[in-house]
């Protein structure tokens, strides 16, 4: 349940950045955005480490995965915003793509026991929501 809340929080932050830009409100500086993103990643690494009892090398992989994928997602959304894309569903599609990539990475380096626990504590719910949105698109 906590991971679902964190994913929802990240989605809300990302979408609020889009809406702020679309409404001509003063956006956060790049430094503020970067700081906020890195703080979110640090909290998520610690949360997963405590929840799943991760080894130090697994923490490194979680941090690397989140850092790469969240930055890539933010960059893709920023390009869409610069292109004046206003369709909220397109932003959600980008988020879903990167969240799926994160789950795929986790599955490679979590043990079976860790994956099952991750899956039970929100991973499956997030996947089901992505699947539901994908079905809706078709």
The first five atom37 places (N, CA, C, CB, O) and aatype in JSON, in Angstrom:
{
  "aatype": [20, 20, 20, 20, 20, 20, 20, 20, 20, 20, 20, 20, 20, 20, 20, 20, 20, 20, 20, 20, 20, 20, 20, 20, 20, 20, 20, 20, 20, 20, 20, 20, 20, 20, 20, 20, 20, 20, 20, 20, 20, 20, 20, 20, 20, 20, 20, 20, 20, 20, 20, 20, 20, 20, 20, 20, 20, 20, 20, 20, 20, 20, 20, 20, 20, 20, 20, 20, 20, 20, 20, 20, 20, 20, 20, 20, 20, 20, 20, 20, 20, 20, 20, 20, 20, 20, 20, 20, 20, 20, 20, 20, 20, 20, 20, 20, 20, 20, 20, 20, 20, 20, 20, 20, 20, 20, 20, 20, 20, 20, 20, 20, 20, 20, 20, 20, 20, 20, 20, 20, 20, 20, 20, 20, 20, 20, 20, 20, 20, 20, 20, 20, 20, 20, 20, 20, 20, 20],
  "atom_mask": [
    [1, 1, 1, 1, 1],
    [1, 1, 1, 1, 1],
    [1, 1, 1, 1, 1],
    [1, 1, 1, 1, 1],
    [1, 1, 1, 1, 1],
    [1, 1, 1, 1, 1],
    [1, 1, 1, 1, 1],
    [1, 1, 1, 1, 1],
    [1, 1, 1, 1, 1],
    [1, 1, 1, 1, 1],
    [1, 1, 1, 1, 1],
    [1, 1, 1, 1, 1],
    [1, 1, 1, 1, 1],
    [1, 1, 1, 1, 1],
    [1, 1, 1, 1, 1],
    [1, 1, 1, 1, 1],
    [1, 1, 1, 1, 1],
    [1, 1, 1, 1, 1],
    [1, 1, 1, 1, 1],
    [1, 1, 1, 1, 1],
    [1, 1, 1, 1, 1],
    [1, 1, 1, 1, 1],
    [1, 1, 1, 1, 1],
    [1, 1, 1, 1, 1],
    [1, 1, 1, 1, 1],
    [1, 1, 1, 1, 1],
    [1, 1, 1, 1, 1],
    [1, 1, 1, 1, 1],
    [1, 1, 1, 1, 1],
    [1, 1, 1, 1, 1],
    [1, 1, 1, 1, 1],
    [1, 1, 1, 1, 1],
    [1, 1, 1, 1, 1],
    [1, 1, 1, 1, 1],
    [1, 1, 1, 1, 1],
    [1, 1, 1, 1, 1],
    [1, 1, 1, 1, 1],
    [1, 1, 1, 1, 1],
    [1, 1, 1, 1, 1],
    [1, 1, 1, 1, 1],
    [1, 1, 1, 1, 1],
    [1, 1, 1, 1, 1],
    [1, 1, 1, 1, 1],
    [1, 1, 1, 1, 1],
    [1, 1, 1, 1, 1],
    [1, 1, 1, 1, 1],
    [1, 1, 1, 1, 1],
    [1, 1, 1, 1, 1],
    [1, 1, 1, 1, 1],
    [1, 1, 1, 1, 1],
    [1, 1, 1, 1, 1],
    [1, 1, 1, 1, 1],
    [1, 1, 1, 1, 1],
    [1, 1, 1, 1, 1],
    [1, 1, 1, 1, 1],
    [1, 1, 1, 1, 1],
    [1, 1, 1, 1, 1],
    [1, 1, 1, 1, 1],
    [1, 1, 1, 1, 1],
    [1, 1, 1, 1, 1],
    [1, 1, 1, 1, 1],
    [1, 1, 1, 1, 1],
    [1, 1, 1, 1, 1],
    [1, 1, 1, 1, 1],
    [1, 1, 1, 1, 1],
    [1, 1, 1, 1, 1],
    [1, 1, 1, 1, 1],
    [1, 1, 1, 1, 1],
    [1, 1, 1, 1, 1],
    [1, 1, 1, 1, 1],
    [1, 1, 1, 1, 1],
    [1, 1, 1, 1, 1],
    [1, 1, 1, 1, 1],
    [1, 1, 1, 1, 1],
    [1, 1, 1, 1, 1],
    [1, 1, 1, 1, 1],
    [1, 1, 1, 1, 1],
    [1, 1, 1, 1, 1],
    [1, 1, 1, 1, 1],
    [1, 1, 1, 1, 1],
    [1, 1, 1, 1, 1],
    [1, 1, 1, 1, 1],
    [1, 1, 1, 1, 1],
    [1, 1, 1, 1, 1],
    [1, 1, 1, 1, 1],
    [1, 1, 1, 1, 1],
    [1, 1, 1, 1, 1],
    [1, 1, 1, 1, 1],
    [1, 1, 1, 1, 1],
    [1, 1, 1, 1, 1],
    [1, 1, 1, 1, 1],
    [1, 1, 1, 1, 1],
    [1, 1, 1, 1, 1],
    [1, 1, 1, 1, 1],
    [1, 1, 1, 1, 1],
    [1, 1, 1, 1, 1],
    [1, 1, 1, 1, 1],
    [1, 1, 1, 1, 1],
    [1, 1, 1, 1, 1],
    [1, 1, 1, 1, 1],
    [1, 1, 1, 1, 1],
    [1, 1, 1, 1, 1],
    [1, 1, 1, 1, 1],
    [1, 1, 1, 1, 1],
    [1, 1, 1, 1, 1],
    [1, 1, 1, 1, 1],
    [1, 1, 1, 1, 1],
    [1, 1, 1, 1, 1],
    [1, 1, 1, 1, 1],
    [1, 1, 1, 1, 1],
    [1, 1, 1, 1, 1],
    [1, 1, 1, 1, 1],
    [1, 1, 1, 1, 1],
    [1, 1, 1, 1, 1],
    [1, 1, 1, 1, 1],
    [1, 1, 1, 1, 1],
    [1, 1, 1, 1, 1],
    [1, 1, 1, 1, 1],
    [1, 1, 1, 1, 1],
    [1, 1, 1, 1, 1],
    [1, 1, 1, 1, 1],
    [1, 1, 1, 1, 1],
    [1, 1, 1, 1, 1],
    [1, 1, 1, 1, 1],
    [1, 1, 1, 1, 1],
    [1, 1, 1, 1, 1],
    [1, 1, 1, 1, 1],
    [1, 1, 1, 1, 1],
    [1, 1, 1, 1, 1],
    [1, 1, 1, 1, 1],
    [1, 1, 1, 1, 1],
    [1, 1, 1, 1, 1],
    [1, 1, 1, 1, 1],
    [1, 1, 1, 1, 1],
    [1, 1, 1, 1, 1],
    [1, 1, 1, 1, 1],
    [1, 1, 1, 1, 1],
    [1, 1, 1, 1, 1]
  ],
  "atom_positions": [
    [[0.82, -1.19, 0.0], [0.0, 0.0, 0.0], [0.87, 1.26, 0.0], [-0.94, -0.01, 1.2], [0.53, 2.25, -0.65]],
    [[1.99, 1.23, 0.72], [2.86, 2.39, 0.79], [3.47, 2.72, -0.56], [3.95, 2.18, 1.81], [3.59, 3.89, -0.92]],
    [[3.85, 1.69, -1.33], [4.46, 1.95, -2.64], [3.44, 2.61, -3.56], [4.99, 0.64, -3.27], [3.78, 3.48, -4.35]],
    [[2.19, 2.19, -3.44], [1.15, 2.8, -4.27], [1.02, 4.27, -3.93], [-0.2, 2.08, -4.06], [0.87, 5.11, -4.82]],
    [[1.09, 4.6, -2.64], [1.02, 6.0, -2.23], [2.22, 6.78, -2.75], [0.95, 6.11, -0.7], [2.06, 7.92, -3.21]],
    [[3.41, 6.2, -2.69], [4.59, 6.88, -3.18], [4.53, 7.08, -4.69], [5.85, 6.1, -2.81], [4.9, 8.13, -5.19]],
    [[4.06, 6.07, -5.4], [3.92, 6.2, -6.85], [2.88, 7.27, -7.17], [3.52, 4.86, -7.48], [3.06, 8.06, -8.1]],
    [[1.81, 7.28, -6.41], [0.78, 8.31, -6.61], [1.34, 9.69, -6.31], [-0.45, 8.02, -5.73], [1.03, 10.65, -7.01]],
    [[2.16, 9.79, -5.27], [2.79, 11.06, -4.93], [3.69, 11.53, -6.07], [3.6, 10.93, -3.63], [3.65, 12.7, -6.45]],
    [[4.5, 10.62, -6.6], [5.38, 11.0, -7.7], [4.56, 11.43, -8.91], [6.31, 9.84, -8.07], [4.9, 12.4, -9.58]],
    [[3.49, 10.7, -9.19], [2.63, 11.07, -10.32], [2.02, 12.45, -10.09], [1.51, 10.01, -10.52], [1.95, 13.26, -11.02]],
    [[1.59, 12.72, -8.87], [1.0, 14.02, -8.55], [2.03, 15.14, -8.71], [0.44, 14.01, -7.13], [1.71, 16.21, -9.22]],
    [[3.25, 14.89, -8.27], [4.32, 15.88, -8.4], [4.59, 16.15, -9.87], [5.61, 15.41, -7.69], [4.67, 17.3, -10.3]],
    [[4.72, 15.08, -10.65], [5.0, 15.22, -12.06], [3.89, 15.96, -12.78], [5.21, 13.86, -12.7], [4.14, 16.88, -13.56]],
    [[2.65, 15.56, -12.51], [1.52, 16.21, -13.16], [1.36, 17.66, -12.69], [0.24, 15.43, -12.89], [0.96, 18.52, -13.47]],
    [[1.67, 17.93, -11.43], [1.57, 19.31, -10.95], [2.6, 20.2, -11.61], [1.73, 19.36, -9.42], [2.34, 21.37, -11.88]],
    [[3.78, 19.64, -11.89], [4.79, 20.41, -12.61], [4.28, 20.74, -14.01], [6.12, 19.63, -12.7], [4.49, 21.85, -14.51]],
    [[3.63, 19.79, -14.64], [3.06, 20.01, -15.96], [1.98, 21.08, -15.9], [2.48, 18.71, -16.53], [1.98, 22.01, -16.7]],
    [[1.05, 20.94, -14.94], [-0.04, 21.89, -14.82], [0.48, 23.29, -14.5], [-1.03, 21.44, -13.74], [-0.01, 24.27, -15.04]],
    [[1.48, 23.38, -13.63], [2.06, 24.68, -13.29], [2.62, 25.35, -14.54], [3.17, 24.53, -12.23], [2.44, 26.54, -14.75]],
    [[3.3, 24.58, -15.35], [3.85, 25.12, -16.6], [2.75, 25.51, -17.56], [4.78, 24.12, -17.25], [2.85, 26.53, -18.24]],
    [[1.71, 24.7, -17.62], [0.61, 24.97, -18.53], [-0.19, 26.2, -18.11], [-0.31, 23.76, -18.62], [-0.8, 26.86, -18.96]],
    [[-0.19, 26.51, -16.83], [-0.95, 27.66, -16.34], [-0.08, 28.91, -16.22], [-1.57, 27.33, -15.0], [-0.51, 29.9, -15.62]],
    [[1.11, 28.88, -16.76], [2.03, 30.01, -16.74], [2.37, 30.47, -15.34], [1.45, 31.15, -17.51], [2.63, 31.65, -15.12]],
    [[2.37, 29.56, -14.39], [2.83, 29.88, -13.06], [4.34, 29.74, -13.04], [2.16, 28.96, -11.99], [4.9, 28.98, -13.83]],
    [[5.0, 30.45, -12.16], [6.45, 30.32, -12.13], [6.85, 28.89, -11.74], [7.08, 31.34, -11.15], [6.52, 28.44, -10.65]],
    [[7.55, 28.2, -12.62], [7.94, 26.82, -12.31], [9.08, 26.79, -11.31], [8.35, 26.08, -13.58], [9.73, 27.8, -11.05]],
    [[9.3, 25.62, -10.76], [10.43, 25.44, -9.87], [11.7, 25.59, -10.7], [10.38, 24.06, -9.14], [11.71, 25.34, -11.91]],
    [[12.75, 26.0, -10.03], [14.03, 26.06, -10.73], [14.49, 24.62, -10.98], [15.09, 26.87, -9.9], [14.07, 23.7, -10.28]],
    [[15.35, 24.42, -11.96], [15.87, 23.07, -12.21], [16.55, 22.48, -10.97], [16.85, 23.09, -13.37], [16.47, 21.27, -10.73]],
    [[17.21, 23.33, -10.2], [17.88, 22.85, -8.99], [16.87, 22.36, -7.96], [18.76, 23.96, -8.4], [17.1, 21.35, -7.3]],
    [[15.75, 23.08, -7.82], [14.71, 22.66, -6.89], [14.07, 21.35, -7.33], [13.63, 23.75, -6.77], [13.82, 20.46, -6.51]],
    [[13.81, 21.22, -8.63], [13.24, 19.98, -9.16], [14.18, 18.81, -8.91], [12.95, 20.12, -10.66], [13.75, 17.74, -8.48]],
    [[15.46, 19.02, -9.19], [16.46, 17.96, -9.0], [16.56, 17.55, -7.54], [17.84, 18.41, -9.51], [16.62, 16.37, -7.21]],
    [[16.58, 18.54, -6.65], [16.67, 18.26, -5.22], [15.45, 17.47, -4.75], [16.79, 19.57, -4.42], [15.59, 16.51, -4.0]],
    [[14.28, 17.86, -5.19], [13.05, 17.18, -4.81], [13.05, 15.74, -5.32], [11.82, 17.93, -5.35], [12.64, 14.83, -4.61]],
    [[13.51, 15.54, -6.54], [13.56, 14.2, -7.12], [14.55, 13.32, -6.37], [13.92, 14.27, -8.59], [14.24, 12.16, -6.07]],
    [[15.73, 13.84, -6.07], [16.74, 13.06, -5.36], [16.29, 12.71, -3.94], [18.06, 13.82, -5.32], [16.59, 11.63, -3.44]],
    [[15.59, 13.63, -3.3], [15.06, 13.33, -1.97], [14.02, 12.22, -2.04], [14.44, 14.6, -1.34], [13.99, 11.34, -1.18]],
    [[13.17, 12.27, -3.05], [12.17, 11.22, -3.24], [12.85, 9.87, -3.46], [11.26, 11.56, -4.43], [12.44, 8.87, -2.88]],
    [[13.88, 9.85, -4.29], [14.61, 8.6, -4.57], [15.26, 8.06, -3.31], [15.67, 8.82, -5.66], [15.17, 6.87, -3.02]],
    [[15.91, 8.93, -2.54], [16.54, 8.5, -1.29], [15.52, 7.88, -0.33], [17.23, 9.67, -0.61], [15.79, 6.85, 0.28]],
    [[14.37, 8.51, -0.2], [13.33, 7.98, 0.69], [12.82, 6.63, 0.21], [12.16, 8.97, 0.81], [12.57, 5.73, 1.01]],
    [[12.68, 6.5, -1.11], [12.18, 5.23, -1.65], [13.21, 4.12, -1.48], [11.81, 5.39, -3.14], [12.84, 2.99, -1.19]],
    [[14.48, 4.42, -1.66], [15.54, 3.43, -1.44], [15.52, 2.96, 0.01], [16.93, 4.0, -1.8], [15.58, 1.76, 0.29]],
    [[15.43, 3.9, 0.94], [15.38, 3.55, 2.36], [14.14, 2.75, 2.7], [15.44, 4.8, 3.21], [14.21, 1.79, 3.47]],
    [[13.01, 3.14, 2.14], [11.76, 2.43, 2.4], [11.85, 0.98, 1.91], [10.57, 3.14, 1.73], [11.5, 0.05, 2.63]],
    [[12.34, 0.8, 0.68], [12.46, -0.56, 0.14], [13.51, -1.37, 0.9], [12.82, -0.51, -1.35], [13.33, -2.57, 1.11]],
    [[14.59, -0.71, 1.3], [15.62, -1.4, 2.05], [15.08, -1.92, 3.38], [16.81, -0.47, 2.3], [15.34, -3.05, 3.77]],
    [[14.32, -1.08, 4.07], [13.73, -1.49, 5.35], [12.65, -2.55, 5.15], [13.14, -0.27, 6.07], [12.57, -3.51, 5.92]],
    [[11.83, -2.39, 4.15], [10.73, -3.31, 3.89], [11.23, -4.69, 3.47], [9.82, -2.75, 2.83], [10.72, -5.71, 3.93]],
    [[12.23, -4.71, 2.58], [12.67, -5.96, 1.96], [13.99, -6.49, 2.51], [12.79, -5.77, 0.49], [14.47, -7.53, 2.07]],
    [[14.58, -5.76, 3.47], [15.86, -6.17, 4.02], [16.9, -6.36, 2.91], [15.71, -7.47, 4.85], [17.5, -7.42, 2.76]],
    [[17.08, -5.3, 2.13], [17.98, -5.37, 0.98], [19.44, -5.42, 1.4], [17.75, -4.17, 0.07], [19.83, -4.84, 2.41]],
    [[20.22, -6.12, 0.6], [21.67, -6.12, 0.75], [22.2, -4.78, 0.23], [22.34, -7.33, -0.02], [21.49, -4.07, -0.49]],
    [[23.43, -4.44, 0.6], [23.99, -3.15, 0.16], [24.03, -3.04, -1.35], [25.39, -2.96, 0.73], [23.77, -1.96, -1.89]],
    [[24.34, -4.14, -2.04], [24.43, -4.1, -3.5], [23.05, -3.95, -4.12], [25.11, -5.35, -4.04], [22.92, -3.37, -5.2]],
    [[22.01, -4.46, -3.45], [20.65, -4.28, -3.95], [20.2, -2.83, -3.78], [19.68, -5.24, -3.23], [19.5, -2.29, -4.63]],
    [[20.6, -2.21, -2.67], [20.3, -0.79, -2.47], [20.93, 0.03, -3.6], [20.82, -0.31, -1.09], [20.31, 0.96, -4.12]],
    [[22.16, -0.32, -3.95], [22.84, 0.38, -5.04], [22.05, 0.25, -6.34], [24.27, -0.18, -5.23], [21.86, 1.23, -7.05]],
    [[21.57, -0.96, -6.64], [20.8, -1.18, -7.86], [19.45, -0.46, -7.83], [20.59, -2.67, -8.09], [19.02, 0.09, -8.84]],
    [[18.79, -0.46, -6.68], [17.53, 0.27, -6.56], [17.79, 1.76, -6.8], [16.89, 0.05, -5.15], [17.07, 2.4, -7.57]],
    [[18.81, 2.3, -6.15], [19.15, 3.71, -6.32], [19.48, 4.02, -7.78], [20.33, 4.1, -5.4], [19.0, 5.01, -8.33]],
    [[20.29, 3.19, -8.39], [20.67, 3.41, -9.78], [19.47, 3.34, -10.71], [21.73, 2.4, -10.21], [19.32, 4.16, -11.62]],
    [[18.62, 2.34, -10.49], [17.43, 2.18, -11.31], [16.52, 3.39, -11.19], [16.67, 0.91, -10.91], [16.09, 3.96, -12.19]],
    [[16.23, 3.79, -9.95], [15.34, 4.92, -9.75], [15.93, 6.21, -10.3], [15.02, 5.09, -8.27], [15.23, 7.0, -10.93]],
    [[17.21, 6.42, -10.06], [17.86, 7.64, -10.55], [17.78, 7.71, -12.07], [19.32, 7.7, -10.09], [17.41, 8.74, -12.63]],
    [[18.13, 6.63, -12.73], [18.1, 6.63, -14.19], [16.68, 6.77, -14.73], [18.73, 5.34, -14.74], [16.4, 7.63, -15.56]],
    [[15.79, 5.92, -14.24], [14.45, 5.87, -14.82], [13.62, 7.11, -14.5], [13.73, 4.64, -14.34], [12.87, 7.58, -15.36]],
    [[13.73, 7.64, -13.29], [12.97, 8.85, -12.97], [13.49, 10.05, -13.75], [13.03, 9.14, -11.46], [12.71, 10.89, -14.2]],
    [[14.81, 10.13, -13.92], [15.35, 11.23, -14.73], [14.92, 11.08, -16.19], [16.89, 11.26, -14.63], [14.58, 12.07, -16.84]],
    [[14.93, 9.86, -16.71], [14.51, 9.63, -18.08], [13.02, 9.98, -18.25], [14.77, 8.16, -18.49], [12.62, 10.58, -19.24]],
    [[12.22, 9.58, -17.27], [10.8, 9.9, -17.31], [10.58, 11.42, -17.28], [10.05, 9.22, -16.15], [9.79, 11.96, -18.06]],
    [[11.27, 12.08, -16.38], [11.13, 13.54, -16.27], [11.56, 14.23, -17.56], [11.95, 14.07, -15.08], [10.93, 15.19, -18.0]],
    [[12.64, 13.74, -18.15], [13.12, 14.32, -19.4], [12.1, 14.13, -20.52], [14.46, 13.7, -19.8], [11.84, 15.05, -21.3]],
    [[11.53, 12.94, -20.6], [10.53, 12.67, -21.63], [9.29, 13.55, -21.43], [10.12, 11.18, -21.61], [8.74, 14.07, -22.4]],
    [[8.88, 13.71, -20.19], [7.72, 14.56, -19.92], [8.03, 16.03, -20.2], [7.26, 14.4, -18.46], [7.18, 16.78, -20.69]],
    [[9.25, 16.43, -19.89], [9.65, 17.81, -20.17], [9.64, 18.08, -21.67], [11.05, 18.08, -19.58], [9.23, 19.16, -22.1]],
    [[10.1, 17.12, -22.46], [10.07, 17.27, -23.92], [8.62, 17.39, -24.4], [10.77, 16.09, -24.61], [8.33, 18.18, -25.3]],
    [[7.74, 16.6, -23.82], [6.34, 16.68, -24.2], [5.77, 18.06, -23.84], [5.53, 15.56, -23.51], [5.01, 18.65, -24.6]],
    [[6.15, 18.54, -22.66], [5.66, 19.85, -22.22], [6.18, 20.94, -23.15], [6.1, 20.14, -20.77], [5.43, 21.85, -23.52]],
    [[7.45, 20.86, -23.54], [8.01, 21.84, -24.48], [7.32, 21.79, -25.83], [9.5, 21.6, -24.66], [7.24, 22.79, -26.54]],
    [[6.82, 20.6, -26.19], [6.1, 20.43, -27.45], [4.62, 20.82, -27.32], [6.21, 18.99, -27.93], [3.84, 20.65, -28.25]],
    [[4.27, 21.32, -26.15], [2.9, 21.79, -25.88], [1.87, 20.66, -25.87], [2.51, 22.82, -26.9], [0.71, 20.88, -26.23]],
    [[2.28, 19.47, -25.46], [1.34, 18.36, -25.32], [0.49, 18.63, -24.07], [2.08, 16.96, -25.21], [1.03, 18.84, -22.98]],
    [[-0.82, 18.63, -24.25], [-1.71, 18.93, -23.13], [-2.55, 17.74, -22.7], [-2.61, 20.06, -23.49], [-3.24, 17.81, -21.68]],
    [[-2.5, 16.65, -23.44], [-3.3, 15.47, -23.13], [-2.7, 14.76, -21.91], [-3.38, 14.52, -24.35], [-1.6, 14.21, -21.98]],
    [[-3.43, 14.78, -20.82], [-2.98, 14.18, -19.56], [-2.69, 12.69, -19.73], [-4.03, 14.38, -18.45], [-1.75, 12.16, -19.12]],
    [[-3.48, 12.01, -20.54], [-3.3, 10.57, -20.75], [-1.94, 10.24, -21.34], [-4.39, 10.03, -21.66], [-1.36, 9.2, -21.04]],
    [[-1.42, 11.11, -22.17], [-0.09, 10.87, -22.76], [0.99, 10.92, -21.69], [0.2, 11.9, -23.86], [1.96, 10.16, -21.75]],
    [[0.84, 11.81, -20.72], [1.79, 11.88, -19.62], [1.7, 10.63, -18.74], [1.54, 13.16, -18.78], [2.71, 10.1, -18.27]],
    [[0.47, 10.16, -18.53], [0.28, 8.94, -17.74], [0.88, 7.75, -18.46], [-1.22, 8.7, -17.46], [1.46, 6.87, -17.82]],
    [[0.76, 7.71, -19.79], [1.38, 6.63, -20.58], [2.89, 6.61, -20.39], [1.04, 6.79, -22.07], [3.48, 5.54, -20.25]],
    [[3.51, 7.77, -20.39], [4.95, 7.85, -20.18], [5.3, 7.36, -18.78], [5.46, 9.3, -20.39], [6.25, 6.6, -18.6]],
    [[4.54, 7.8, -17.8], [4.78, 7.36, -16.43], [4.63, 5.85, -16.33], [3.81, 8.05, -15.46], [5.46, 5.19, -15.7]],
    [[3.59, 5.29, -16.93], [3.38, 3.84, -16.89], [4.55, 3.1, -17.52], [2.08, 3.47, -17.6], [5.0, 2.07, -17.0]],
    [[5.04, 3.61, -18.63], [6.17, 2.96, -19.31], [7.39, 2.88, -18.4], [6.53, 3.71, -20.6], [8.04, 1.83, -18.31]],
    [[7.7, 3.98, -17.71], [8.88, 4.0, -16.86], [8.67, 3.24, -15.57], [9.28, 5.42, -16.56], [9.61, 2.64, -15.04]],
    [[7.45, 3.25, -15.03], [7.19, 2.47, -13.81], [7.28, 0.98, -14.12], [5.8, 2.83, -13.23], [7.73, 0.2, -13.28]],
    [[6.86, 0.58, -15.31], [7.0, -0.82, -15.72], [8.48, -1.18, -15.85], [6.27, -1.08, -17.06], [8.89, -2.27, -15.45]],
    [[9.27, -0.27, -16.39], [10.72, -0.51, -16.51], [11.35, -0.68, -15.13], [11.4, 0.66, -17.27], [12.23, -1.51, -14.95]],
    [[10.9, 0.11, -14.15], [11.42, -0.01, -12.79], [11.07, -1.38, -12.21], [10.86, 1.12, -11.89], [11.92, -2.05, -11.63]],
    [[9.82, -1.78, -12.37], [9.42, -3.1, -11.87], [10.21, -4.21, -12.54], [7.91, -3.33, -12.09], [10.61, -5.17, -11.88]],
    [[10.44, -4.09, -13.83], [11.22, -5.11, -14.56], [12.64, -5.18, -14.01], [11.25, -4.8, -16.07], [13.21, -6.27, -13.89]],
    [[13.22, -4.04, -13.68], [14.57, -4.02, -13.09], [14.57, -4.66, -11.71], [15.09, -2.57, -13.0], [15.43, -5.49, -11.41]],
    [[13.6, -4.29, -10.88], [13.52, -4.86, -9.54], [13.46, -6.38, -9.6], [12.3, -4.3, -8.8], [14.12, -7.07, -8.83]],
    [[12.66, -6.89, -10.52], [12.47, -8.33, -10.6], [13.79, -9.05, -10.89], [11.44, -8.67, -11.68], [13.98, -10.19, -10.47]],
    [[14.7, -8.39, -11.59], [15.99, -9.0, -11.93], [16.9, -9.14, -10.72], [16.68, -8.2, -12.99], [17.66, -10.11, -10.65]],
    [[16.86, -8.21, -9.78], [17.83, -8.29, -8.68], [17.22, -8.49, -7.29], [18.64, -7.06, -8.66], [17.96, -8.61, -6.31]],
    [[15.89, -8.54, -7.18], [15.28, -8.94, -5.92], [15.27, -10.46, -5.88], [13.83, -8.35, -5.76], [15.13, -11.12, -6.91]],
    [[15.42, -11.02, -4.68], [15.24, -12.46, -4.53], [13.75, -12.77, -4.71], [15.75, -12.96, -3.13], [12.92, -11.86, -4.71]],
    [[13.42, -14.04, -4.87], [12.01, -14.42, -5.01], [11.19, -13.96, -3.81], [11.88, -15.94, -5.18], [10.08, -13.47, -3.96]],
    [[11.75, -14.13, -2.63], [11.06, -13.73, -1.4], [10.84, -12.21, -1.38], [11.86, -14.18, -0.16], [9.75, -11.73, -1.04]],
    [[11.88, -11.45, -1.73], [11.76, -9.99, -1.76], [10.74, -9.55, -2.81], [13.13, -9.34, -2.06], [9.94, -8.66, -2.55]],
    [[10.77, -10.18, -3.98], [9.83, -9.82, -5.04], [8.39, -10.07, -4.6], [10.15, -10.61, -6.32], [7.51, -9.24, -4.83]],
    [[8.16, -11.21, -3.96], [6.81, -11.53, -3.5], [6.33, -10.5, -2.48], [6.77, -12.95, -2.88], [5.17, -10.07, -2.51]],
    [[7.21, -10.1, -1.59], [6.84, -9.1, -0.58], [6.57, -7.75, -1.24], [7.94, -8.97, 0.48], [5.6, -7.08, -0.91]],
    [[7.43, -7.36, -2.17], [7.24, -6.11, -2.92], [5.91, -6.15, -3.66], [8.42, -5.88, -3.91], [5.15, -5.19, -3.66]],
    [[5.66, -7.28, -4.29], [4.44, -7.47, -5.08], [3.2, -7.36, -4.19], [4.46, -8.83, -5.79], [2.2, -6.75, -4.58]],
    [[3.28, -7.96, -2.99], [2.14, -7.95, -2.07], [1.91, -6.58, -1.44], [2.34, -8.98, -0.98], [0.79, -6.25, -1.06]],
    [[2.96, -5.78, -1.31], [2.85, -4.49, -0.62], [2.6, -3.33, -1.56], [4.09, -4.23, 0.19], [2.85, -2.18, -1.21]],
    [[2.1, -3.61, -2.76], [1.72, -2.51, -3.65], [2.14, -2.69, -5.09], [2.29, -1.26, -3.15], [1.54, -2.08, -5.97]],
    [[3.14, -3.5, -5.34], [3.6, -3.69, -6.71], [2.52, -4.26, -7.61], [4.81, -4.6, -6.73], [2.35, -3.82, -8.75]],
    [[1.79, -5.24, -7.11], [0.72, -5.86, -7.91], [-0.39, -4.86, -8.16], [0.17, -7.12, -7.2], [-0.93, -4.8, -9.27]],
    [[-0.74, -4.08, -7.17], [-1.8, -3.08, -7.33], [-1.41, -2.06, -8.4], [-2.1, -2.38, -5.99], [-2.23, -1.68, -9.23]],
    [[-0.17, -1.62, -8.37], [0.3, -0.66, -9.38], [0.29, -1.3, -10.77], [1.72, -0.17, -9.03], [-0.1, -0.65, -11.74]],
    [[0.71, -2.56, -10.85], [0.7, -3.27, -12.14], [-0.72, -3.43, -12.65], [1.38, -4.65, -12.01], [-0.99, -3.24, -13.84]],
    [[-1.64, -3.79, -11.76], [-3.04, -3.94, -12.16], [-3.61, -2.63, -12.68], [-3.87, -4.44, -10.98], [-4.36, -2.62, -13.65]],
    [[-3.25, -1.53, -12.05], [-3.72, -0.21, -12.51], [-3.16, 0.1, -13.89], [-3.3, 0.91, -11.5], [-3.87, 0.62, -14.75]],
    [[-1.88, -0.21, -14.11], [-1.29, -0.01, -15.45], [-1.98, -0.87, -16.49], [0.21, -0.32, -15.43], [-2.28, -0.41, -17.59]],
    [[-2.22, -2.13, -16.14], [-2.9, -3.04, -17.06], [-4.31, -2.53, -17.4], [-2.99, -4.46, -16.46], [-4.74, -2.6, -18.55]],
    [[-5.0, -2.03, -16.4], [-6.35, -1.52, -16.61], [-6.32, -0.32, -17.56], [-6.99, -1.12, -15.27], [-7.16, -0.21, -18.46]],
    [[-5.36, 0.58, -17.37], [-5.24, 1.74, -18.27], [-4.89, 1.28, -19.68], [-4.17, 2.72, -17.74], [-5.39, 1.85, -20.66]],
    [[-4.03, 0.27, -19.8], [-3.67, -0.24, -21.13], [-4.88, -0.83, -21.85], [-2.56, -1.3, -21.01], [-5.06, -0.6, -23.05]],
    [[-5.71, -1.58, -21.13], [-6.9, -2.16, -21.73], [-7.85, -1.06, -22.17], [-7.6, -3.11, -20.73], [-8.49, -1.16, -23.22]],
    [[-7.95, -0.02, -21.38], [-8.84, 1.09, -21.65], [-8.43, 1.81, -22.96], [-8.84, 2.08, -20.47], [-9.28, 2.29, -23.71]],
    [[-7.13, 1.86, -23.2], [-6.62, 2.53, -24.41], [-7.02, 1.78, -25.68], [-5.08, 2.66, -24.35], [-7.24, 2.4, -26.72]],
    [[-7.12, 0.48, -25.58], [-7.37, -0.36, -26.77], [-8.81, -0.38, -27.17], [-6.92, -1.75, -26.53], [-9.16, -1.04, -28.15]]
  ]
}
